[in-house]
Amino acid sequence: MKHISEREQELPDAVIGKLLKVANEDKSVISLGAGEPNFSLPKPLLEHMRYIIKNADRLRLNHYSNPLGRLDLREAIAKKLKKDNKVNVDPDNIIISCGSQEALFVGLMCVADITEQVLVPNPGYLGYIPAIELVGASPVSVPLKEEENWEFNPDRIKENIDKKKTKAIIINTPANPTGTVLSKKILEEIADIAVDNDLYIFSDEAYEKLIYDSKHISIGSFNGMQDYVLTLQTFSKSYAMCGFRLGYAAGPRKLIEAMEKSMHYVTLTAPVVSQLLGLKALSLPNSYIEKMRLEYDRRRKFIVKRLNEIGLYTTEPHGAFYSFSNITGFRSNSMKFASDLLKKAKVAVVPGTEFGSMGEGYIRCSYAADYNKIVKALDRVEGFLKKR
């Protein structure tokens, strides 16, 4: 029998993949599981796609780009970061990736060795822990609590730092799965901790444009943080470009140079066609993003109100497009609750344990689904709960 590495065998099986597979195969299932926009690509980007394909030879679509990414795109991103995020960065301190997940993975390869540690939020995005483990480092959870509005507690961060082993901390704002937007005060305390302990901060800002009654602050904008912060962003959520796999990272030159070297052995370069589309996306008026954000906000207000009405206590998310609901009153663990809901009510949600041990007792619902489907799904959930 051919050998499969122990590293791979120890990776968790992502339940979300199985749920989505069932939802795709059984058309009677309404999925509130997917973390991707249900909007079409903005019309100007569709039109630009036609232009790109028509001029494929002139635009050298079938050739590699600079491993850092196209210079014109990096220049446009540098302007965007300065304007939107107050992050001042040279284009050579930016690297284009196949989605921000690749940038995160390559960044981890460059800062953490075997036996070294990276702090992660718990609950937190399900890709963090496996990425850390794949590079041979050890994830260390920083527990987040509902009664603290799922914010980082700086004291809890300090408690989990090993002076010799800890090399980085991952933060996510707005957060998946909780929708939390980290406050300036908390970010300032995290920044101080990073400086005091000489840690990198990987700031995952994938949902930066999807904020409702709060304000997004990039920790990389703080004075003195240019040598500590790797800002991770993506085109997937803001422009409904998930399938084009385009993201980027901006940070210290030393780290970006190391990532460029490692990128040669991962994907070498992000697709040129995606980079050209990303360049066009950055030139679009904000109205295209705002239209999506307003619709998400409408769905957010409905789903939170409805979930609370039917007995699933849900703190109000301030960003992203997820609700994170407490199911402890129904005497079921998260996995069984989600499984029963799928089988009996034909509604797919994600069990909280997908996001870490602190997610036990919760389920995540995505309101990136069509509004009418959300209404129908929650009617089914209510019926399911009444029969328990």
Contacts in CASP RR format, 6 or more apart in sequence:
PFRMAT RR
TARGET T0000
AUTHOR 0000-0000-0000
METHOD contacts of the structure
MODEL  1
MKHISEREQELPDAVIGKLLKVANEDKSVISLGAGEPNFSLPKPLLEHMR
YIIKNADRLRLNHYSNPLGRLDLREAIAKKLKKDNKVNVDPDNIIISCGS
QEALFVGLMCVADITEQVLVPNPGYLGYIPAIELVGASPVSVPLKEEENW
EFNPDRIKENIDKKKTKAIIINTPANPTGTVLSKKILEEIADIAVDNDLY
IFSDEAYEKLIYDSKHISIGSFNGMQDYVLTLQTFSKSYAMCGFRLGYAA
GPRKLIEAMEKSMHYVTLTAPVVSQLLGLKALSLPNSYIEKMRLEYDRRR
KFIVKRLNEIGLYTTEPHGAFYSFSNITGFRSNSMKFASDLLKKAKVAVV
PGTEFGSMGEGYIRCSYAADYNKIVKALDRVEGFLKKR
7 133 0 8 1.000
7 134 0 8 1.000
7 136 0 8 1.000
10 133 0 8 1.000
11 130 0 8 1.000
11 133 0 8 1.000
11 134 0 8 1.000
12 129 0 8 1.000
12 130 0 8 1.000
14 126 0 8 1.000
14 354 0 8 1.000
15 335 0 8 1.000
15 338 0 8 1.000
15 350 0 8 1.000
15 351 0 8 1.000
15 354 0 8 1.000
16 33 0 8 1.000
16 126 0 8 1.000
16 350 0 8 1.000
16 354 0 8 1.000
19 31 0 8 1.000
19 33 0 8 1.000
19 338 0 8 1.000
19 342 0 8 1.000
19 348 0 8 1.000
19 349 0 8 1.000
19 350 0 8 1.000
20 31 0 8 1.000
20 33 0 8 1.000
20 34 0 8 1.000
20 348 0 8 1.000
22 29 0 8 1.000
22 342 0 8 1.000
22 348 0 8 1.000
23 29 0 8 1.000
23 30 0 8 1.000
23 31 0 8 1.000
23 33 0 8 1.000
23 34 0 8 1.000
23 348 0 8 1.000
26 346 0 8 1.000
28 346 0 8 1.000
29 342 0 8 1.000
29 346 0 8 1.000
29 347 0 8 1.000
29 348 0 8 1.000
30 346 0 8 1.000
30 347 0 8 1.000
30 348 0 8 1.000
30 369 0 8 1.000
30 373 0 8 1.000
30 376 0 8 1.000
30 377 0 8 1.000
30 380 0 8 1.000
31 347 0 8 1.000
31 348 0 8 1.000
31 366 0 8 1.000
31 369 0 8 1.000
32 347 0 8 1.000
32 348 0 8 1.000
32 349 0 8 1.000
32 365 0 8 1.000
32 366 0 8 1.000
32 367 0 8 1.000
32 369 0 8 1.000
32 374 0 8 1.000
32 377 0 8 1.000
33 348 0 8 1.000
33 349 0 8 1.000
33 350 0 8 1.000
33 364 0 8 1.000
33 365 0 8 1.000
33 366 0 8 1.000
33 369 0 8 1.000
34 366 0 8 1.000
34 368 0 8 1.000
34 369 0 8 1.000
35 176 0 8 1.000
35 321 0 8 1.000
35 322 0 8 1.000
35 366 0 8 1.000
35 368 0 8 1.000
36 236 0 8 1.000
36 237 0 8 1.000
36 242 0 8 1.000
36 368 0 8 1.000
37 237 0 8 1.000
37 240 0 8 1.000
37 242 0 8 1.000
37 292 0 8 1.000
37 321 0 8 1.000
37 368 0 8 1.000
38 368 0 8 1.000
38 369 0 8 1.000
38 370 0 8 1.000
39 240 0 8 1.000
39 292 0 8 1.000
39 295 0 8 1.000
40 46 0 8 1.000
40 240 0 8 1.000
41 49 0 8 1.000
41 239 0 8 1.000
41 240 0 8 1.000
41 241 0 8 1.000
42 239 0 8 1.000
42 240 0 8 1.000
42 281 0 8 1.000
42 284 0 8 1.000
42 288 0 8 1.000
44 280 0 8 1.000
44 284 0 8 1.000
44 288 0 8 1.000
45 239 0 8 1.000
45 241 0 8 1.000
45 277 0 8 1.000
45 280 0 8 1.000
45 281 0 8 1.000
45 284 0 8 1.000
48 276 0 8 1.000
48 277 0 8 1.000
48 280 0 8 1.000
49 273 0 8 1.000
49 277 0 8 1.000
52 59 0 8 1.000
52 61 0 8 1.000
52 273 0 8 1.000
52 276 0 8 1.000
52 277 0 8 1.000
53 61 0 8 1.000
56 62 0 8 1.000
59 272 0 8 1.000
59 276 0 8 1.000
60 272 0 8 1.000
61 272 0 8 1.000
61 273 0 8 1.000
61 276 0 8 1.000
63 272 0 8 1.000
64 268 0 8 1.000
64 269 0 8 1.000
64 272 0 8 1.000
65 96 0 8 1.000
65 269 0 8 1.000
65 270 0 8 1.000
65 272 0 8 1.000
65 275 0 8 1.000
66 269 0 8 1.000
67 95 0 8 1.000
67 260 0 8 1.000
67 263 0 8 1.000
67 264 0 8 1.000
67 268 0 8 1.000
67 269 0 8 1.000
68 74 0 8 1.000
68 92 0 8 1.000
68 94 0 8 1.000
68 95 0 8 1.000
68 96 0 8 1.000
68 256 0 8 1.000
68 260 0 8 1.000
69 95 0 8 1.000
69 96 0 8 1.000
69 269 0 8 1.000
69 270 0 8 1.000
69 275 0 8 1.000
70 96 0 8 1.000
70 272 0 8 1.000
70 275 0 8 1.000
70 276 0 8 1.000
70 279 0 8 1.000
71 91 0 8 1.000
72 279 0 8 1.000
73 96 0 8 1.000
73 275 0 8 1.000
73 276 0 8 1.000
73 278 0 8 1.000
73 279 0 8 1.000
73 282 0 8 1.000
74 91 0 8 1.000
74 92 0 8 1.000
74 94 0 8 1.000
74 96 0 8 1.000
74 248 0 8 1.000
75 91 0 8 1.000
76 279 0 8 1.000
76 282 0 8 1.000
76 283 0 8 1.000
77 91 0 8 1.000
77 94 0 8 1.000
77 248 0 8 1.000
77 250 0 8 1.000
77 282 0 8 1.000
78 89 0 8 1.000
78 90 0 8 1.000
78 91 0 8 1.000
78 94 0 8 1.000
78 250 0 8 1.000
80 282 0 8 1.000
81 87 0 8 1.000
81 88 0 8 1.000
81 89 0 8 1.000
81 94 0 8 1.000
81 218 0 8 1.000
81 231 0 8 1.000
81 250 0 8 1.000
82 88 0 8 1.000
82 89 0 8 1.000
84 208 0 8 1.000
85 205 0 8 1.000
85 208 0 8 1.000
85 216 0 8 1.000
85 218 0 8 1.000
85 220 0 8 1.000
85 221 0 8 1.000
85 231 0 8 1.000
86 218 0 8 1.000
86 221 0 8 1.000
87 218 0 8 1.000
87 220 0 8 1.000
87 221 0 8 1.000
87 231 0 8 1.000
87 250 0 8 1.000
88 226 0 8 1.000
89 226 0 8 1.000
89 231 0 8 1.000
89 250 0 8 1.000
89 251 0 8 1.000
90 253 0 8 1.000
92 253 0 8 1.000
92 256 0 8 1.000
93 250 0 8 1.000
93 251 0 8 1.000
93 252 0 8 1.000
93 253 0 8 1.000
93 256 0 8 1.000
94 248 0 8 1.000
94 249 0 8 1.000
94 250 0 8 1.000
94 251 0 8 1.000
94 256 0 8 1.000
95 103 0 8 1.000
95 248 0 8 1.000
95 249 0 8 1.000
95 256 0 8 1.000
95 259 0 8 1.000
95 260 0 8 1.000
95 263 0 8 1.000
96 246 0 8 1.000
96 247 0 8 1.000
96 248 0 8 1.000
96 269 0 8 1.000
96 270 0 8 1.000
96 275 0 8 1.000
97 103 0 8 1.000
97 106 0 8 1.000
97 246 0 8 1.000
97 247 0 8 1.000
97 248 0 8 1.000
97 249 0 8 1.000
97 263 0 8 1.000
97 267 0 8 1.000
97 270 0 8 1.000
98 245 0 8 1.000
98 246 0 8 1.000
98 247 0 8 1.000
98 267 0 8 1.000
98 270 0 8 1.000
98 271 0 8 1.000
99 234 0 8 1.000
99 235 0 8 1.000
99 236 0 8 1.000
99 245 0 8 1.000
99 246 0 8 1.000
99 247 0 8 1.000
99 270 0 8 1.000
100 204 0 8 1.000
100 206 0 8 1.000
100 232 0 8 1.000
100 233 0 8 1.000
100 234 0 8 1.000
100 236 0 8 1.000
100 247 0 8 1.000
100 248 0 8 1.000
100 249 0 8 1.000
101 127 0 8 1.000
101 131 0 8 1.000
102 245 0 8 1.000
102 247 0 8 1.000
102 266 0 8 1.000
102 267 0 8 1.000
103 230 0 8 1.000
103 232 0 8 1.000
103 247 0 8 1.000
103 248 0 8 1.000
103 249 0 8 1.000
103 259 0 8 1.000
104 128 0 8 1.000
104 131 0 8 1.000
104 170 0 8 1.000
104 202 0 8 1.000
104 204 0 8 1.000
104 232 0 8 1.000
104 249 0 8 1.000
105 131 0 8 1.000
105 134 0 8 1.000
105 135 0 8 1.000
105 266 0 8 1.000
106 259 0 8 1.000
106 262 0 8 1.000
106 263 0 8 1.000
106 266 0 8 1.000
107 202 0 8 1.000
107 230 0 8 1.000
107 249 0 8 1.000
107 255 0 8 1.000
107 258 0 8 1.000
107 259 0 8 1.000
107 262 0 8 1.000
108 118 0 8 1.000
108 131 0 8 1.000
108 132 0 8 1.000
108 135 0 8 1.000
108 137 0 8 1.000
108 168 0 8 1.000
108 202 0 8 1.000
109 135 0 8 1.000
109 259 0 8 1.000
109 262 0 8 1.000
110 255 0 8 1.000
110 258 0 8 1.000
110 259 0 8 1.000
110 262 0 8 1.000
111 118 0 8 1.000
111 167 0 8 1.000
111 168 0 8 1.000
111 200 0 8 1.000
111 255 0 8 1.000
112 118 0 8 1.000
112 132 0 8 1.000
112 135 0 8 1.000
112 136 0 8 1.000
112 137 0 8 1.000
112 167 0 8 1.000
112 168 0 8 1.000
113 136 0 8 1.000
113 137 0 8 1.000
114 136 0 8 1.000
114 137 0 8 1.000
115 137 0 8 1.000
115 138 0 8 1.000
115 165 0 8 1.000
116 137 0 8 1.000
116 138 0 8 1.000
116 165 0 8 1.000
116 166 0 8 1.000
116 167 0 8 1.000
117 137 0 8 1.000
117 138 0 8 1.000
117 139 0 8 1.000
117 140 0 8 1.000
117 162 0 8 1.000
117 165 0 8 1.000
117 166 0 8 1.000
117 167 0 8 1.000
118 132 0 8 1.000
118 137 0 8 1.000
118 138 0 8 1.000
118 139 0 8 1.000
118 140 0 8 1.000
118 166 0 8 1.000
118 167 0 8 1.000
118 168 0 8 1.000
118 169 0 8 1.000
118 170 0 8 1.000
118 202 0 8 1.000
119 139 0 8 1.000
119 140 0 8 1.000
119 141 0 8 1.000
119 142 0 8 1.000
119 157 0 8 1.000
119 160 0 8 1.000
119 161 0 8 1.000
119 166 0 8 1.000
119 168 0 8 1.000
119 169 0 8 1.000
119 170 0 8 1.000
120 128 0 8 1.000
120 129 0 8 1.000
120 132 0 8 1.000
120 139 0 8 1.000
120 140 0 8 1.000
120 141 0 8 1.000
120 142 0 8 1.000
120 169 0 8 1.000
120 170 0 8 1.000
121 128 0 8 1.000
121 141 0 8 1.000
121 142 0 8 1.000
121 144 0 8 1.000
121 152 0 8 1.000
121 170 0 8 1.000
121 171 0 8 1.000
121 172 0 8 1.000
121 175 0 8 1.000
122 141 0 8 1.000
122 142 0 8 1.000
122 143 0 8 1.000
122 144 0 8 1.000
122 355 0 8 1.000
122 356 0 8 1.000
122 357 0 8 1.000
122 358 0 8 1.000
122 359 0 8 1.000
123 144 0 8 1.000
123 150 0 8 1.000
123 177 0 8 1.000
123 178 0 8 1.000
123 324 0 8 1.000
123 352 0 8 1.000
123 355 0 8 1.000
123 356 0 8 1.000
123 358 0 8 1.000
123 359 0 8 1.000
123 362 0 8 1.000
124 144 0 8 1.000
124 172 0 8 1.000
124 175 0 8 1.000
124 176 0 8 1.000
124 177 0 8 1.000
124 178 0 8 1.000
124 355 0 8 1.000
124 356 0 8 1.000
125 172 0 8 1.000
125 175 0 8 1.000
125 176 0 8 1.000
125 177 0 8 1.000
125 204 0 8 1.000
125 355 0 8 1.000
126 354 0 8 1.000
126 355 0 8 1.000
126 356 0 8 1.000
128 139 0 8 1.000
128 170 0 8 1.000
129 139 0 8 1.000
129 356 0 8 1.000
132 138 0 8 1.000
132 139 0 8 1.000
133 139 0 8 1.000
137 167 0 8 1.000
138 165 0 8 1.000
140 160 0 8 1.000
140 162 0 8 1.000
140 166 0 8 1.000
141 160 0 8 1.000
141 356 0 8 1.000
141 357 0 8 1.000
141 358 0 8 1.000
142 152 0 8 1.000
142 153 0 8 1.000
142 156 0 8 1.000
142 157 0 8 1.000
142 160 0 8 1.000
142 169 0 8 1.000
143 156 0 8 1.000
143 358 0 8 1.000
144 150 0 8 1.000
144 151 0 8 1.000
144 152 0 8 1.000
144 153 0 8 1.000
144 178 0 8 1.000
144 180 0 8 1.000
144 358 0 8 1.000
145 153 0 8 1.000
145 358 0 8 1.000
146 315 0 8 1.000
146 326 0 8 1.000
146 362 0 8 1.000
149 180 0 8 1.000
149 315 0 8 1.000
150 175 0 8 1.000
150 178 0 8 1.000
150 179 0 8 1.000
150 180 0 8 1.000
150 315 0 8 1.000
150 324 0 8 1.000
151 180 0 8 1.000
151 182 0 8 1.000
151 183 0 8 1.000
151 186 0 8 1.000
152 171 0 8 1.000
152 182 0 8 1.000
152 186 0 8 1.000
152 190 0 8 1.000
154 186 0 8 1.000
154 189 0 8 1.000
154 190 0 8 1.000
154 193 0 8 1.000
157 169 0 8 1.000
157 190 0 8 1.000
157 193 0 8 1.000
158 193 0 8 1.000
160 166 0 8 1.000
161 193 0 8 1.000
161 197 0 8 1.000
161 199 0 8 1.000
163 197 0 8 1.000
166 197 0 8 1.000
166 199 0 8 1.000
167 199 0 8 1.000
167 200 0 8 1.000
168 199 0 8 1.000
168 200 0 8 1.000
168 201 0 8 1.000
168 202 0 8 1.000
169 190 0 8 1.000
169 193 0 8 1.000
169 194 0 8 1.000
169 199 0 8 1.000
169 200 0 8 1.000
169 201 0 8 1.000
169 202 0 8 1.000
170 201 0 8 1.000
170 202 0 8 1.000
170 204 0 8 1.000
171 182 0 8 1.000
171 187 0 8 1.000
171 190 0 8 1.000
171 201 0 8 1.000
171 202 0 8 1.000
171 203 0 8 1.000
171 204 0 8 1.000
171 219 0 8 1.000
172 204 0 8 1.000
172 205 0 8 1.000
172 206 0 8 1.000
173 180 0 8 1.000
173 181 0 8 1.000
173 182 0 8 1.000
173 187 0 8 1.000
173 203 0 8 1.000
173 204 0 8 1.000
173 205 0 8 1.000
173 216 0 8 1.000
173 217 0 8 1.000
174 180 0 8 1.000
174 181 0 8 1.000
174 207 0 8 1.000
174 208 0 8 1.000
174 210 0 8 1.000
174 211 0 8 1.000
174 216 0 8 1.000
174 317 0 8 1.000
174 318 0 8 1.000
174 319 0 8 1.000
174 320 0 8 1.000
175 181 0 8 1.000
175 182 0 8 1.000
175 207 0 8 1.000
175 319 0 8 1.000
175 320 0 8 1.000
176 206 0 8 1.000
176 207 0 8 1.000
176 320 0 8 1.000
176 322 0 8 1.000
176 355 0 8 1.000
177 322 0 8 1.000
177 324 0 8 1.000
177 350 0 8 1.000
177 352 0 8 1.000
177 355 0 8 1.000
177 362 0 8 1.000
177 364 0 8 1.000
178 315 0 8 1.000
178 317 0 8 1.000
178 322 0 8 1.000
178 324 0 8 1.000
179 207 0 8 1.000
179 317 0 8 1.000
179 318 0 8 1.000
179 319 0 8 1.000
179 320 0 8 1.000
179 322 0 8 1.000
179 324 0 8 1.000
180 317 0 8 1.000
180 318 0 8 1.000
180 319 0 8 1.000
181 211 0 8 1.000
181 214 0 8 1.000
181 215 0 8 1.000
181 216 0 8 1.000
181 318 0 8 1.000
181 319 0 8 1.000
182 190 0 8 1.000
182 217 0 8 1.000
184 217 0 8 1.000
187 217 0 8 1.000
187 219 0 8 1.000
187 222 0 8 1.000
188 222 0 8 1.000
190 201 0 8 1.000
190 219 0 8 1.000
191 201 0 8 1.000
191 219 0 8 1.000
191 222 0 8 1.000
191 225 0 8 1.000
191 228 0 8 1.000
193 199 0 8 1.000
194 200 0 8 1.000
194 201 0 8 1.000
194 225 0 8 1.000
194 228 0 8 1.000
194 229 0 8 1.000
195 224 0 8 1.000
195 225 0 8 1.000
195 228 0 8 1.000
199 228 0 8 1.000
200 228 0 8 1.000
200 229 0 8 1.000
200 230 0 8 1.000
200 255 0 8 1.000
201 219 0 8 1.000
201 220 0 8 1.000
201 225 0 8 1.000
201 228 0 8 1.000
201 229 0 8 1.000
201 230 0 8 1.000
202 230 0 8 1.000
202 232 0 8 1.000
203 218 0 8 1.000
203 219 0 8 1.000
203 220 0 8 1.000
203 229 0 8 1.000
203 230 0 8 1.000
203 231 0 8 1.000
203 232 0 8 1.000
204 232 0 8 1.000
205 216 0 8 1.000
205 218 0 8 1.000
205 231 0 8 1.000
205 232 0 8 1.000
205 233 0 8 1.000
206 232 0 8 1.000
206 233 0 8 1.000
206 234 0 8 1.000
206 236 0 8 1.000
206 237 0 8 1.000
207 237 0 8 1.000
207 319 0 8 1.000
207 320 0 8 1.000
207 321 0 8 1.000
208 216 0 8 1.000
208 218 0 8 1.000
208 233 0 8 1.000
208 238 0 8 1.000
209 216 0 8 1.000
209 237 0 8 1.000
209 238 0 8 1.000
209 289 0 8 1.000
209 293 0 8 1.000
210 237 0 8 1.000
210 238 0 8 1.000
210 292 0 8 1.000
210 293 0 8 1.000
210 296 0 8 1.000
210 319 0 8 1.000
210 320 0 8 1.000
210 321 0 8 1.000
211 293 0 8 1.000
211 318 0 8 1.000
211 319 0 8 1.000
212 293 0 8 1.000
212 296 0 8 1.000
212 297 0 8 1.000
212 300 0 8 1.000
212 317 0 8 1.000
212 318 0 8 1.000
212 319 0 8 1.000
213 318 0 8 1.000
214 318 0 8 1.000
214 319 0 8 1.000
218 231 0 8 1.000
219 225 0 8 1.000
219 229 0 8 1.000
219 231 0 8 1.000
220 226 0 8 1.000
220 229 0 8 1.000
220 231 0 8 1.000
226 251 0 8 1.000
226 252 0 8 1.000
227 252 0 8 1.000
228 252 0 8 1.000
229 251 0 8 1.000
230 249 0 8 1.000
230 250 0 8 1.000
230 251 0 8 1.000
230 252 0 8 1.000
230 255 0 8 1.000
231 249 0 8 1.000
231 250 0 8 1.000
231 251 0 8 1.000
232 247 0 8 1.000
232 248 0 8 1.000
232 249 0 8 1.000
233 247 0 8 1.000
233 248 0 8 1.000
233 249 0 8 1.000
233 250 0 8 1.000
234 246 0 8 1.000
234 247 0 8 1.000
234 248 0 8 1.000
235 241 0 8 1.000
235 244 0 8 1.000
235 246 0 8 1.000
235 247 0 8 1.000
235 274 0 8 1.000
235 277 0 8 1.000
235 278 0 8 1.000
235 281 0 8 1.000
236 242 0 8 1.000
236 243 0 8 1.000
236 244 0 8 1.000
236 245 0 8 1.000
236 246 0 8 1.000
236 247 0 8 1.000
237 320 0 8 1.000
237 321 0 8 1.000
238 281 0 8 1.000
238 289 0 8 1.000
239 278 0 8 1.000
239 281 0 8 1.000
239 284 0 8 1.000
239 288 0 8 1.000
239 289 0 8 1.000
240 292 0 8 1.000
241 274 0 8 1.000
241 277 0 8 1.000
241 278 0 8 1.000
241 281 0 8 1.000
244 271 0 8 1.000
244 273 0 8 1.000
244 274 0 8 1.000
244 277 0 8 1.000
244 278 0 8 1.000
245 270 0 8 1.000
245 271 0 8 1.000
245 274 0 8 1.000
246 270 0 8 1.000
246 271 0 8 1.000
246 274 0 8 1.000
246 275 0 8 1.000
246 277 0 8 1.000
246 278 0 8 1.000
247 270 0 8 1.000
249 256 0 8 1.000
249 259 0 8 1.000
250 256 0 8 1.000
263 269 0 8 1.000
295 371 0 8 1.000
296 321 0 8 1.000
296 367 0 8 1.000
296 368 0 8 1.000
298 371 0 8 1.000
299 321 0 8 1.000
299 367 0 8 1.000
299 369 0 8 1.000
299 371 0 8 1.000
299 374 0 8 1.000
300 316 0 8 1.000
300 317 0 8 1.000
300 321 0 8 1.000
300 323 0 8 1.000
300 367 0 8 1.000
302 367 0 8 1.000
302 371 0 8 1.000
302 374 0 8 1.000
302 375 0 8 1.000
303 314 0 8 1.000
303 323 0 8 1.000
303 365 0 8 1.000
303 367 0 8 1.000
303 374 0 8 1.000
303 378 0 8 1.000
304 314 0 8 1.000
304 316 0 8 1.000
304 317 0 8 1.000
304 323 0 8 1.000
306 375 0 8 1.000
306 378 0 8 1.000
307 313 0 8 1.000
307 314 0 8 1.000
307 323 0 8 1.000
307 325 0 8 1.000
307 365 0 8 1.000
307 378 0 8 1.000
308 314 0 8 1.000
310 378 0 8 1.000
310 381 0 8 1.000
310 382 0 8 1.000
310 385 0 8 1.000
311 385 0 8 1.000
312 325 0 8 1.000
312 326 0 8 1.000
312 327 0 8 1.000
312 363 0 8 1.000
312 381 0 8 1.000
312 385 0 8 1.000
313 325 0 8 1.000
313 326 0 8 1.000
314 323 0 8 1.000
314 324 0 8 1.000
314 325 0 8 1.000
314 326 0 8 1.000
315 324 0 8 1.000
317 323 0 8 1.000
317 324 0 8 1.000
321 366 0 8 1.000
321 367 0 8 1.000
321 368 0 8 1.000
322 364 0 8 1.000
322 365 0 8 1.000
322 366 0 8 1.000
322 367 0 8 1.000
323 364 0 8 1.000
323 365 0 8 1.000
323 367 0 8 1.000
324 352 0 8 1.000
324 362 0 8 1.000
324 363 0 8 1.000
324 364 0 8 1.000
325 362 0 8 1.000
325 363 0 8 1.000
325 364 0 8 1.000
325 365 0 8 1.000
326 361 0 8 1.000
326 362 0 8 1.000
327 334 0 8 1.000
327 337 0 8 1.000
327 361 0 8 1.000
327 362 0 8 1.000
327 363 0 8 1.000
328 361 0 8 1.000
330 337 0 8 1.000
330 385 0 8 1.000
330 388 0 8 1.000
332 340 0 8 1.000
333 351 0 8 1.000
333 353 0 8 1.000
333 360 0 8 1.000
333 361 0 8 1.000
334 351 0 8 1.000
334 352 0 8 1.000
334 353 0 8 1.000
334 359 0 8 1.000
334 360 0 8 1.000
334 361 0 8 1.000
334 362 0 8 1.000
334 363 0 8 1.000
335 351 0 8 1.000
335 353 0 8 1.000
337 351 0 8 1.000
337 361 0 8 1.000
337 363 0 8 1.000
338 348 0 8 1.000
338 349 0 8 1.000
338 350 0 8 1.000
338 351 0 8 1.000
338 363 0 8 1.000
339 351 0 8 1.000
340 384 0 8 1.000
341 347 0 8 1.000
341 348 0 8 1.000
341 349 0 8 1.000
341 363 0 8 1.000
341 381 0 8 1.000
341 384 0 8 1.000
342 348 0 8 1.000
342 349 0 8 1.000
344 384 0 8 1.000
344 387 0 8 1.000
345 380 0 8 1.000
345 381 0 8 1.000
345 383 0 8 1.000
345 384 0 8 1.000
346 380 0 8 1.000
347 377 0 8 1.000
347 380 0 8 1.000
347 381 0 8 1.000
347 384 0 8 1.000
349 363 0 8 1.000
349 364 0 8 1.000
349 365 0 8 1.000
350 363 0 8 1.000
350 364 0 8 1.000
350 365 0 8 1.000
350 366 0 8 1.000
351 363 0 8 1.000
351 364 0 8 1.000
352 359 0 8 1.000
352 360 0 8 1.000
352 361 0 8 1.000
352 362 0 8 1.000
352 363 0 8 1.000
352 364 0 8 1.000
353 359 0 8 1.000
353 360 0 8 1.000
354 364 0 8 1.000
355 364 0 8 1.000
367 374 0 8 1.000
369 377 0 8 1.000
END
